[in-house]
């Protein structure tokens, strides 16, 4: 979807209504965001997944609002076109709508993002409604919600039984009714992802939810093959980035060890007159080790005189 302006939630709804598959990708830094923006990725999610793939935690739970603001602002600075969504991390909204409002306002003000995302269906619906009423666009998230991984018993598929499927469907509907402009469906059966997508009027963004959602999201470190701790079933590696980068690191180390880096092309060269003066100083020290050196002002005057035309 070509656009000369930064995409809004209205543009995203139009993409869904026109049957265009919506691409969303996570980003956590300026350089990655800039490349994704140039590739015309319409939605960039600054996910709290950064806790695992960037900061090295074993879950998303330790991520703070300040973490999200720092990384969110960097992603916004790296984009001109993409709609940037910032996750509300664990603990930033669970205590009630007042705290959620405070943190959402901070995220929007301090990052310049276009919307926020929070997890939970019916239990989060009132918070979503209040944020939307206050003018803060909200993307919802149901199914496997990583912030609730302890309550869910681990990283397990959700909606596998008829009863669980109904719960996920009700959660998605509750978010739509509360005013969420889109809903992420994570790690649910493809048939359930398809059914929810047909039922909702807002876009659904799948991650491990099959091919029939309105769009797809992937963690950029998974897609580029950079995160090696484990590979989710839903992730496809579009690049063997870890091997390429490791090989580049080895080549750099070998170039330093062999003395081939830096070469002239990577070195800053002196003006010839300054270089001649330095050589004279070195020669002077060689023949007179006790020589304390030439006065700086006198040296600069000598250099300037060398550059003047003869009279």
Buried (B, 14 or more C-beta within 10 A) or exposed (E): BEBEEBBBBEBBBBBBEEEBEBBBBBBBBBEBBBEBBEEEBBBBBBBBBBBBBBBEBEBBBBBBBEBBBBBBBBBBBBBEBBBBBBBBBBBBBBEEBEBBBEBBBBBBEBBBBBBBBBBBBBEBBBBBBBBBEEEBBBBBBBBBBBBBBEEBEEEEBBBEEEEBBEBBBEBBBBBBEBBBBBBBBBBBBBEBBBBBBEEBEBBBBBBBBBEBBBBBBBBBBBBBBBBEEEEBEBBEBEEEBBEEEEEEEEEEEEEEEEEEBEEEEEEEEEEEBBEBBEEEBEEEEEEEEEEEEBEEEEBEEBBEEEEEEEE
